[in-house]
Amino acid sequence: MVGKWSFSQRRKKGRDIKSKYLYRVSREQIIYNRLFAYRGSFAVVDDKHDGNFVSGEFPTFIRKKEYKDKKELSEYIVYCMNTSKYLD
């Protein structure tokens, strides 16, 4: 995962996954890598990665449904979280 977008590291077979639990991500969720949050690893899940699975090392957040312009709000939050002010 890199600042403005999400990406897939690699595909694994179920038997090769060490994590006990996996979580399905959805388009426009905010996601980050806990190990690299200090580097600005916050991103918005894009269409390409909608439905992928992640381990608990990649927490996700969903905006409240009553907000209009959901994608723009998610992108703004990610922008803020990746600025030096928040990363410090």
Order of alpha helices (4+ residues) and beta strands (2+ residues): beta-beta-beta-beta-beta-alpha-alpha
